[in-house]
Amino acid sequence: MVVVSLAGVPAATAVARLFFLVVLVPGLIAGAGLLGRRAQIGVAAALLVLAVMQRAIDRPVAQPPSSQWTSELRGPDQVIRHTIILPLGTREWQSWWRRASGAAVYVCARGPLRAEDGLQLWLNGTRLATIAQEQAIGPRPQPTSVGFYRLPVERGDLERNARAVFELRRPPDATVRPVEVCGTFSYRPTAGLEASAFFDGRFWSSPGTERRGRFIVELRIEKDPGRPLAALY
């Protein structure tokens, strides 16, 4: 059984299986011995069969999607879009705003970002802000690390349309440096699997269908700046 289980496997797998073989298997066989010789032989045979099946059956495991990735915005002909469905008029929405001091859109991108890089945040066709390092929030191990940027947004602007379409764009006079915007798992976005979309200048595509992911553009209703009561994406 030892040879069958350990032959040709990586070292880490061999160590894990060796623990099973040294600690658990002898205990199972010894315990079966209390029920008689036949029970002991039966348990040993069953364990051997399981070990052979473990090696004989090919069980490929799909790699999970990456927890974080980035997409580049290179020029004005490209757009990153993320749609959030707001629960306007619900008790939940009213409850948040009774306790909130405001709201902000959080965008994850690689820094440092300068105003001349021209990463603009739009809401339903209206430009809200140009994202720069002054809006950075949270720790960053290095200036070039990815991180969040906090952009305040007015409640009135949000309540004009329950379908909030946020876009990241770059104007024609921006620097030529590509700007990397973060993405992550989908985590059931409010607008469905295809809530996020990328326009490369010719075609739209969705990370939701390609990698079950979304761009990290989040709306947070905040008790105080940086202290969210709710996060919507």
LOMIFI-750549 format. One record per residue: residue in one letter; y, x, z of N, C-alpha, C in turn. Coordinates in Angstrom, 3 decimals. Last residue first. Layout:
! LOMIFI-750549
 resn      n_Y      n_X      n_Z     ca_Y     ca_X     ca_Z      c_Y      c_X      c_Z
    A        Y        X        Z        Y        X        Z        Y        X        Z
...
END
This chain:
! LOMIFI-750549
 resn      n_Y      n_X      n_Z     ca_Y     ca_X     ca_Z      c_Y      c_X      c_Z
    Y   46.233  -21.888   -5.541   46.071  -21.137   -6.775   45.188  -21.934   -7.715
    L   48.011  -21.946   -2.514   47.484  -22.693   -3.652   47.362  -21.755   -4.850
    A   47.981  -21.809    0.934   48.011  -21.016   -0.289   47.323  -21.793   -1.398
    A   49.879  -22.599    3.840   48.892  -22.964    2.830   49.077  -22.062    1.632
    L   51.485  -21.255    5.557   50.803  -22.438    6.075   49.690  -22.871    5.127
    P   51.993  -17.698    5.775   51.701  -18.922    5.017   51.081  -20.025    5.856
    R   54.334  -15.582    6.328   53.412  -16.293    7.220   53.060  -17.648    6.584
    G   56.238  -14.519    4.649   55.046  -13.728    4.890   54.036  -14.374    5.812
    P   58.806  -16.234    6.243   58.464  -15.329    5.139   57.256  -14.447    5.487
    D   57.211  -18.966    7.974   58.242  -17.938    7.915   57.872  -17.021    6.758
    K   55.559  -20.842    6.800   56.253  -21.161    8.042   57.444  -20.237    8.214
    E   55.278  -21.478    3.319   55.376  -20.539    4.434   56.104  -21.115    5.641
    I   53.050  -21.906    0.759   54.015  -22.643    1.578   54.072  -21.918    2.915
    R   52.491  -19.986   -2.042   52.271  -20.079   -0.603   53.420  -20.855    0.048
    L   50.796  -19.653   -5.005   51.928  -20.318   -4.362   51.604  -20.472   -2.881
    E   49.808  -16.796   -6.872   49.547  -17.779   -5.819   50.848  -18.370   -5.294
    V   48.092  -15.070   -9.113   49.411  -15.701   -9.005   49.209  -16.868   -8.050
    I   45.949  -13.193  -10.281   46.402  -13.403   -8.898   47.870  -13.790   -8.907
    F   43.921  -14.795  -12.700   45.008  -13.889  -12.381   45.532  -14.220  -10.988
    R   40.373  -15.187  -12.260   41.712  -15.740  -12.412   42.724  -14.634  -12.159
    G   36.940  -15.450  -13.478   38.025  -14.931  -12.665   39.333  -15.631  -12.931
    R   34.590  -15.352  -15.006   34.721  -16.281  -13.882   35.806  -15.809  -12.903
    R   34.855  -13.910  -17.281   34.354  -13.203  -16.094   34.461  -14.042  -14.821
    E   35.377  -15.774  -19.349   34.863  -14.450  -19.670   34.245  -13.757  -18.461
    T   36.415  -18.076  -18.215   35.193  -18.191  -19.002   34.566  -16.825  -19.265
    G   38.574  -16.947  -16.811   37.659  -17.872  -16.142   36.349  -18.006  -16.885
    P   40.143  -15.538  -18.479   39.213  -14.767  -17.657   38.250  -15.657  -16.887
    S   40.644  -16.824  -21.710   40.662  -17.121  -20.279   39.686  -16.221  -19.530
    S   42.993  -16.457  -24.431   41.657  -16.313  -23.849   41.774  -16.545  -22.355
    W   44.782  -17.030  -27.446   44.648  -17.256  -26.012   43.193  -17.035  -25.598
    F   45.973  -14.720  -29.959   45.031  -15.718  -29.455   45.124  -15.823  -27.936
    R   48.179  -13.043  -30.477   47.564  -13.836  -31.553   46.738  -14.991  -31.021
    G   49.126  -12.001  -28.197   50.017  -11.931  -29.345   49.498  -12.728  -30.518
    D   47.359  -12.561  -26.227   47.473  -11.161  -26.645   48.420  -10.963  -27.823
    F   47.545  -14.466  -23.424   47.890  -14.488  -24.847   48.166  -13.065  -25.288
    F   45.351  -15.703  -21.034   46.071  -14.523  -21.520   46.302  -14.661  -23.020
    A   45.059  -17.870  -18.175   44.924  -17.597  -19.604   45.780  -16.390  -19.973
    S   43.612  -19.819  -15.539   44.316  -18.631  -16.013   44.067  -18.427  -17.497
    A   42.034  -22.077  -15.377   43.417  -22.158  -14.900   44.246  -20.970  -15.379
    E   39.416  -22.596  -16.089   40.298  -21.991  -17.080   41.763  -22.108  -16.682
    L   38.296  -23.894  -13.879   37.847  -22.553  -14.219   38.784  -21.845  -15.180
    G   41.041  -25.742  -12.289   39.735  -25.545  -12.901   39.477  -24.116  -13.313
    A   43.391  -25.849  -10.950   43.381  -26.389  -12.305   42.063  -26.125  -13.021
    T   42.876  -24.574   -8.515   43.192  -26.001   -8.506   43.122  -26.629   -9.892
    P   40.006  -22.377   -8.550   41.438  -22.650   -8.705   41.693  -24.130   -8.901
    R   37.493  -21.265   -7.211   37.830  -22.669   -7.450   39.334  -22.914   -7.548
    Y   37.340  -18.419   -7.335   37.526  -19.123   -6.056   38.023  -20.559   -6.224
    S   37.324  -16.367   -9.332   38.014  -17.629   -9.570   38.285  -18.403   -8.277
    F   38.079  -12.916   -8.456   37.173  -14.049   -8.604   37.964  -15.343   -8.773
    T   41.078  -11.513  -10.058   39.999  -11.504   -9.078   39.036  -12.646   -9.385
    G   43.697   -9.361  -11.320   42.853  -10.541  -11.365   41.741  -10.407  -10.342
    C   47.053   -8.065  -11.670   45.725   -8.120  -11.049   45.028   -9.441  -11.326
    V   48.665   -6.428  -14.344   48.634   -7.593  -13.454   47.200   -7.777  -12.960
    E   50.423   -3.632  -15.354   49.099   -4.143  -15.020   49.205   -5.275  -13.998
    V   52.461   -2.953  -18.027   52.457   -3.438  -16.646   51.105   -4.101  -16.378
    P   53.140   -0.100  -20.085   52.349   -1.309  -19.812   52.416   -1.663  -18.326
    R   56.367    0.965  -20.991   55.252    1.187  -20.073   54.461   -0.101  -19.874
    V   58.617    0.540  -22.421   57.359    0.477  -23.172   56.147    0.681  -22.266
    T   61.003   -1.669  -20.793   60.415   -0.360  -21.065   59.081   -0.535  -21.795
    A   62.536   -4.482  -22.501   61.852   -3.855  -21.373   61.326   -2.482  -21.775
    D   63.718   -5.995  -24.476   64.391   -4.756  -24.088   63.742   -4.073  -22.890
    P   62.170   -8.342  -24.794   62.145   -7.302  -25.839   62.766   -5.981  -25.414
    P   60.582   -9.101  -21.558   61.581   -9.287  -22.613   61.529   -8.144  -23.627
    R   57.445  -10.367  -20.582   58.328   -9.202  -20.627   59.304   -9.376  -21.788
    R   55.942  -12.705  -18.221   56.351  -12.259  -19.555   57.187  -10.991  -19.431
    L   53.882  -14.934  -16.675   54.418  -13.581  -16.563   54.691  -13.088  -17.983
    E   54.129  -18.309  -15.576   53.889  -17.330  -16.624   54.533  -15.997  -16.268
    F   52.840  -21.271  -14.206   53.503  -19.999  -13.959   53.130  -19.024  -15.077
    V   53.085  -24.558  -14.117   52.611  -23.529  -15.040   53.446  -22.270  -14.817
    A   52.114  -27.128  -12.174   53.007  -25.974  -12.143   52.411  -24.854  -13.005
    R   51.982  -30.312  -12.242   51.284  -29.245  -12.965   52.233  -28.062  -13.093
    A   53.817  -31.888  -11.050   52.630  -31.536  -10.261   51.811  -30.446  -10.937
    N   57.212  -31.252  -11.259   55.989  -31.457  -12.034   54.795  -31.010  -11.194
    R   59.219  -31.029   -9.428   59.541  -31.632  -10.733   58.293  -31.970  -11.534
    E   58.658  -29.636   -7.155   58.357  -31.066   -7.159   58.763  -31.771   -8.465
    L   59.538  -27.029   -7.517   58.105  -27.298   -7.504   57.816  -28.783   -7.712
    D   62.269  -27.272   -7.294   61.717  -26.779   -8.561   60.225  -27.079   -8.652
    G   62.473  -28.102   -4.611   62.876  -28.998   -5.689   62.322  -28.567   -7.040
    R   61.720  -25.802   -3.218   60.851  -26.980   -3.198   61.181  -27.929   -4.347
    E   62.180  -22.658   -4.878   62.711  -23.829   -4.209   61.735  -25.004   -4.282
    V   60.678  -19.536   -4.114   60.846  -20.633   -5.064   61.291  -21.867   -4.288
    P   60.585  -15.930   -3.829   60.878  -17.266   -3.295   61.084  -18.296   -4.398
    L   58.106  -13.744   -4.450   59.252  -14.328   -5.151   59.519  -15.723   -4.597
    R   56.561  -10.760   -3.633   56.895  -12.092   -3.121   58.187  -12.587   -3.761
    Y   53.812   -8.992   -4.739   55.260   -9.119   -4.838   55.602  -10.570   -4.507
    F   51.017   -7.005   -3.659   51.706   -8.277   -3.871   53.212   -8.082   -3.958
    G   49.401   -4.308   -5.521   49.843   -5.002   -4.329   50.621   -6.256   -4.691
    V   47.926   -1.190   -6.495   48.198   -2.608   -6.741   48.615   -3.261   -5.433
    S   49.644    2.014   -6.279   48.584    1.077   -5.911   48.947   -0.339   -6.355
    T   51.623    3.863   -6.650   50.978    3.331   -7.856   49.843    2.365   -7.546
    P   52.334    4.647   -4.069   53.298    3.868   -4.866   52.671    3.235   -6.105
    Q   49.451    4.034   -1.954   50.253    4.900   -2.817   51.250    4.044   -3.596
    P   48.653    1.997   -0.208   48.301    3.387    0.096   49.130    4.391   -0.699
    R   50.630   -0.527    0.894   50.230    0.129   -0.348   49.907    1.586   -0.021
    P   50.918   -3.665    2.675   50.656   -2.226    2.603   50.261   -1.768    1.211
    G   53.570   -6.107    1.930   52.235   -5.685    2.328   52.022   -4.196    2.112
    I   55.524   -6.653   -0.963   55.204   -7.046    0.402   53.780   -6.604    0.715
    A   58.306   -6.195   -3.176   56.959   -5.796   -2.731   56.755   -6.184   -1.275
    Q   60.806   -6.633   -4.127   60.051   -7.816   -3.697   58.639   -7.478   -3.211
    E   61.679   -4.160   -4.953   62.340   -4.760   -3.789   61.597   -5.987   -3.274
    Q   60.411   -3.613   -7.320   59.832   -3.065   -6.096   60.461   -3.660   -4.837
    A   60.530   -6.737   -9.161   60.808   -5.321   -8.961   60.293   -4.896   -7.589
    I   60.556   -9.315  -11.509   59.834   -8.700  -10.392   60.121   -7.206  -10.339
    T   62.986  -11.664  -12.036   62.404  -10.434  -12.563   61.807   -9.677  -11.388
    A   62.546  -15.248  -11.787   62.958  -13.941  -11.280   62.372  -12.837  -12.138
    L   62.265  -17.686  -13.208   62.572  -17.679  -11.776   63.140  -16.345  -11.316
    R   62.900  -19.346  -16.198   62.714  -18.047  -15.558   63.162  -18.108  -14.105
    T   61.080  -22.155  -17.194   62.326  -21.666  -16.621   62.072  -20.337  -15.908
    G   58.596  -23.106  -18.011   59.581  -22.793  -19.037   60.917  -22.293  -18.532
    N   57.212  -23.421  -15.546   57.409  -24.546  -16.466   58.567  -24.314  -17.434
    L   58.473  -20.510  -14.407   57.848  -21.738  -13.930   58.212  -22.869  -14.877
    W   58.037  -16.963  -14.715   58.557  -18.230  -15.222   57.787  -19.384  -14.605
    L   58.858  -13.675  -13.988   58.085  -14.841  -13.560   58.796  -16.098  -14.022
    Q   58.771  -10.591  -15.790   59.470  -11.818  -15.416   58.483  -12.908  -15.007
    L   59.148   -7.315  -15.840   58.082   -8.286  -15.567   58.730   -9.538  -14.994
    G   60.863   -5.135  -16.641   61.016   -6.483  -17.178   59.854   -7.430  -16.959
    D   61.435   -2.545  -16.207   60.093   -2.827  -16.717   59.981   -4.280  -17.176
    E   63.906   -2.587  -15.009   63.882   -2.354  -16.445   62.485   -2.499  -17.061
    A   63.221   -2.861  -12.332   63.825   -4.010  -13.012   63.755   -3.835  -14.529
    R   59.970   -1.425  -11.742   61.429   -1.346  -11.809   61.976   -2.554  -12.570
    L   57.227   -1.050   -9.644   57.849   -1.844  -10.695   59.370   -1.700  -10.601
    P   54.759    1.509   -9.048   56.003    0.815   -8.712   56.576    0.075   -9.917
    G   52.175   -1.090   -8.972   53.512   -0.553   -8.855   53.568    0.927   -9.197
    R   50.370   -3.726  -10.384   50.390   -2.310  -10.023   51.828   -1.798  -10.023
    A   50.401   -6.977   -8.816   50.549   -6.079   -9.964   50.571   -4.641   -9.458
    C   50.314  -10.322   -7.902   49.712   -9.009   -7.674   49.825   -8.175   -8.940
    V   52.653  -12.561   -6.596   52.059  -11.991   -7.805   51.512  -10.610   -7.462
    Y   53.441  -15.484   -4.993   52.943  -14.125   -4.786   52.212  -13.682   -6.054
    V   56.167  -17.526   -4.512   55.080  -17.189   -5.420   54.718  -15.731   -5.166
    A   57.000  -19.456   -1.607   57.144  -18.264   -2.436   55.927  -18.129   -3.338
    A   58.988  -21.659    0.418   57.789  -21.346   -0.364   58.069  -20.114   -1.202
    G   60.033  -22.575    3.776   60.226  -22.366    2.346   58.900  -22.093    1.657
    S   59.418  -23.293    6.273   60.797  -22.852    6.075   61.089  -22.623    4.601
    A   57.342  -26.088    7.238   57.651  -24.913    6.427   59.134  -24.574    6.424
    R   56.704  -28.437    8.465   56.631  -27.214    9.279   57.132  -25.975    8.538
    R   56.962  -30.319    6.534   57.582  -30.609    7.833   57.627  -29.365    8.706
    W   55.428  -29.296    4.478   56.873  -29.125    4.406   57.594  -29.528    5.690
    W   52.825  -29.998    5.277   53.202  -28.592    5.120   54.713  -28.438    5.202
    S   53.002  -32.797    5.180   52.762  -32.112    6.453   53.153  -30.642    6.375
    Q   53.302  -33.295    2.463   54.386  -33.651    3.379   54.250  -32.925    4.708
    W   50.775  -32.393    1.580   52.005  -31.782    1.078   53.173  -32.058    2.023
    E   49.106  -34.199    2.950   48.983  -32.760    3.160   50.249  -32.041    2.736
    R   49.755  -36.647    1.906   50.063  -36.393    3.313   50.047  -34.898    3.611
    T   51.174  -36.225   -1.425   50.069  -36.425   -0.484   50.530  -36.156    0.946
    G   53.232  -35.578   -3.149   53.156  -36.942   -2.644   52.027  -37.199   -1.667
    L   51.407  -33.074   -4.910   52.679  -33.751   -4.635   52.434  -35.175   -4.136
    P   49.600  -30.768   -4.897   49.276  -32.080   -4.321   50.535  -32.864   -3.942
    L   49.660  -29.061   -8.027   50.268  -29.267   -6.707   49.924  -30.658   -6.178
    I   47.732  -26.899   -9.767   47.958  -28.334   -9.582   48.446  -28.567   -8.155
    I   48.746  -24.138  -11.609   48.397  -24.624  -10.273   48.705  -26.117  -10.214
    T   47.972  -21.765  -14.084   48.381  -23.139  -13.779   47.860  -23.546  -12.402
    H   49.146  -18.806  -15.435   48.250  -19.388  -14.427   48.807  -20.745  -14.012
    R   49.341  -16.435  -18.070   49.638  -17.778  -17.564   48.637  -18.174  -16.490
    I   50.878  -13.830  -19.698   49.844  -14.165  -18.710   50.255  -15.483  -18.068
    V   51.553  -12.893  -23.009   51.861  -13.784  -21.880   50.638  -13.896  -20.976
    Q   53.170  -10.925  -25.565   52.026  -11.214  -24.702   52.468  -12.036  -23.492
    D   55.406  -10.184  -26.865   54.531  -11.117  -27.571   53.302  -11.487  -26.753
    P   56.744   -8.261  -25.406   57.229   -9.648  -25.325   56.333  -10.656  -26.030
    G   54.093   -6.064  -24.115   55.321   -6.390  -24.820   55.658   -7.861  -24.765
    R   51.929   -5.575  -22.431   52.532   -4.453  -23.144   53.855   -4.794  -23.820
    L   50.187   -6.150  -19.615   51.227   -6.777  -20.437   52.002   -5.641  -21.096
    E   46.770   -5.742  -18.877   48.063   -5.145  -19.196   48.933   -6.086  -20.019
    S   44.876   -6.662  -16.048   45.160   -6.847  -17.461   46.572   -6.356  -17.735
    T   42.428   -5.577  -13.623   43.809   -5.728  -14.095   43.828   -5.978  -15.596
    W   40.394   -6.629  -10.860   40.570   -5.984  -12.145   42.011   -6.191  -12.559
    Q   38.099   -7.175   -8.216   39.483   -6.976   -8.654   39.499   -6.217   -9.973
    S   35.456   -7.692   -7.967   36.350   -8.403   -7.048   37.813   -8.206   -7.418
    S   33.471   -8.257  -10.861   34.308   -7.369  -10.065   35.258   -8.182   -9.187
    P   30.482  -10.256  -10.591   31.769   -9.932  -11.208   32.615   -9.070  -10.278
    P   27.274   -8.676   -9.949   28.319   -9.661   -9.640   29.624   -9.287  -10.319
    Q   24.697   -8.096  -12.295   25.768   -7.521  -11.500   26.822   -8.586  -11.207
    A   21.528   -9.670  -12.006   22.817   -9.555  -12.693   23.872   -8.980  -11.760
    V   18.504   -8.136  -11.694   19.551   -8.836  -10.943   20.881   -8.596  -11.646
    P   15.201   -8.453  -12.901   16.553   -7.927  -13.086   17.581   -8.793  -12.356
    R   12.299   -8.066  -12.037   13.280   -9.030  -11.535   14.686   -8.467  -11.687
    D    9.047   -7.860  -13.048   10.398   -7.372  -13.345   11.407   -8.434  -12.942
    I    6.264   -7.371  -11.104    7.151   -8.395  -11.664    8.549   -7.815  -11.842
    A    5.032   -5.154   -9.920    4.608   -5.574  -11.257    5.592   -6.536  -11.914
    R    6.020   -4.747   -7.364    6.195   -3.690   -8.357    5.943   -4.178   -9.773
    Q    5.334   -7.157   -6.138    6.707   -6.679   -6.049    6.993   -5.622   -7.105
    M    2.590   -7.234   -6.513    3.428   -8.184   -7.247    4.881   -7.732   -7.258
    V    1.850   -5.230   -4.671    1.573   -5.053   -6.097    2.448   -5.978   -6.932
    A    2.683   -6.441   -2.279    3.260   -5.159   -2.680    3.052   -4.908   -4.161
    L    1.034   -8.701   -2.254    2.480   -8.874   -2.336    3.170   -7.592   -2.777
    V   -1.460   -7.442   -1.964   -1.183   -8.229   -3.167    0.319   -8.417   -3.350
    L   -1.107   -6.337    0.596   -1.318   -5.456   -0.544   -1.011   -6.185   -1.857
    L   -0.914   -8.655    2.112    0.227   -7.743    2.054    0.096   -6.790    0.876
    A   -3.492   -9.684    1.750   -2.336  -10.447    1.270   -1.107   -9.553    1.145
    A   -5.024   -7.725    3.022   -5.194   -7.946    1.586   -3.990   -8.689    1.005
    A   -4.139   -8.032    5.657   -3.952   -6.752    4.979   -4.051   -6.924    3.464
    V   -4.991  -10.661    6.128   -3.569  -10.343    6.172   -3.288   -9.043    5.443
    G   -7.809  -10.319    5.894   -7.084  -11.237    5.014   -5.602  -10.937    4.968
    I   -8.400   -8.573    7.976   -8.624   -8.130    6.599   -7.855   -9.012    5.618
    Q   -7.701  -10.291   10.127   -7.020   -9.002    9.954   -7.158   -8.487    8.522
    A   -9.506  -12.351    9.807   -8.074  -12.625    9.707   -7.291  -11.346    9.457
    R  -11.899  -10.972   10.273  -11.646  -11.577    8.968  -10.157  -11.861    8.755
    R  -11.679  -10.206   12.984  -11.737   -9.194   11.934  -11.413   -9.780   10.554
    G   -9.319  -12.155   14.934  -10.637  -11.775   14.439  -10.551  -10.820   13.281
    L   -6.932  -12.550   16.021   -7.609  -13.747   15.529   -8.983  -13.438   14.955
    L   -6.011  -10.080   16.534   -6.296  -10.923   17.697   -7.042  -12.186   17.297
    G   -5.369   -9.085   14.083   -6.630   -8.675   14.687   -6.999   -9.485   15.904
    A   -2.810   -9.926   13.602   -3.884  -10.695   12.984   -5.237  -10.339   13.567
    G   -1.494   -7.877   14.954   -1.454   -9.231   15.497   -2.548  -10.101   14.907
    A   -2.026   -5.757   13.229   -2.548   -5.713   14.600   -2.562   -7.102   15.216
    I   -0.643   -6.648   10.976   -2.090   -6.454   10.894   -2.712   -6.436   12.286
    L    1.998   -6.725   11.953    1.373   -7.932   11.415   -0.154   -7.807   11.389
    G    2.363   -4.032   12.711    2.428   -5.083   13.719    1.772   -6.367   13.257
    P    2.179   -2.687   10.254    1.162   -2.453   11.296    1.162   -3.536   12.376
    V    4.550   -3.914    8.991    3.186   -4.130    8.496    2.123   -3.844    9.553
    L    6.860   -3.039   10.460    6.451   -4.435   10.416    4.986   -4.635   10.014
    V    7.018   -0.141   10.437    7.302   -0.942   11.635    6.674   -2.333   11.566
    V    6.194    0.950    8.000    5.869    1.640    9.256    6.005    0.724   10.458
    L    7.088   -0.798    5.999    5.679   -0.400    6.047    5.292    0.198    7.387
    F    9.845   -1.035    6.525    8.983   -2.223    6.520    7.522   -1.844    6.702
    F   10.587    1.632    6.182   10.792    0.970    7.477    9.893   -0.260    7.595
    L    9.990    1.930    3.504    9.214    2.695    4.484    9.364    2.102    5.872
    R   11.930    0.371    2.284   10.540   -0.096    2.246    9.676    0.639    3.265
    A   14.192    1.970    2.820   14.134    0.586    3.298   12.695    0.075    3.330
    V   13.457    4.363    1.517   13.701    4.363    2.970   13.593    2.953    3.535
    A   13.311    3.474   -1.162   12.121    3.999   -0.496   12.272    3.994    1.015
    T   15.963    2.820   -1.676   14.958    1.751   -1.677   13.701    2.196   -0.946
    A   17.071    5.384   -1.574   17.545    4.355   -0.641   16.543    3.205   -0.543
    A   15.671    6.698   -3.690   15.514    7.137   -2.304   15.928    6.060   -1.311
    P   14.116    4.486   -6.143   15.207    5.326   -5.628   15.046    5.612   -4.145
    V   10.563    4.733   -6.902   11.755    3.953   -6.548   12.843    4.894   -6.066
    G    8.034    5.899   -7.440    9.003    5.719   -8.515   10.218    4.900   -8.190
    A    6.205    4.457   -4.852    6.146    5.273   -6.061    7.242    4.898   -7.050
    L    6.201    2.715   -2.706    7.200    3.771   -2.743    7.245    4.556   -4.040
    S    4.161    0.792   -2.956    5.524    0.362   -2.629    6.570    1.426   -2.888
    V    1.806    2.236   -3.519    2.261    1.182   -4.426    3.728    0.846   -4.201
    V    1.627    3.898   -1.249    1.807    4.483   -2.578    2.367    3.457   -3.554
    V    1.219    1.973    0.751    2.371    2.867    0.816    2.672    3.448   -0.557
    M   -1.210    0.831    0.000    0.000    0.000    0.000    1.253    0.861    0.000
END
